[in-house]
Amino acid sequence: MDFSVESLETPALTKAQLADLLFEQIGLNKRESKDMIDAFFDLISASLVEGADVKITGFGNFQIRTKAPRPGRNPRTGEAIPIQARRVVTFHASHKLKEQIQEDSKPPTSV
């Protein structure tokens, strides 16, 4: 199944646009499309909050990383401010996605 996102008006792909694509290309009604997209992202969010990695084959991995506390400073005043320990989400693209991005960015070769 081939999905086309060429009609997107903005460079960002939104949840609403994803739901519209499901509606147009799969045939789900608009409510089902929105619910499916919301459920997908809720599942990813819940898994990450629990500390589980999320692996999407052919796309990439979302992982939770714990950053240690460290000293920082206010750039305006130079005052030292401690930065608290925190958890952050990292994304690592799959080799397949990286290859697709590189293929699409190559200039056409002329013979």
Secondary structure, DSSP 8 states (H G I E B T S, - for coil): -----TT-SSSS--HHHHHHHHHHHT---HHHHHHHHHHHHHHHHHHHHTT--EEETTTEEEEEEEE--EEEE-TTT--EEEE--EEEEEEEE-HHHHHHHHHHHS-----
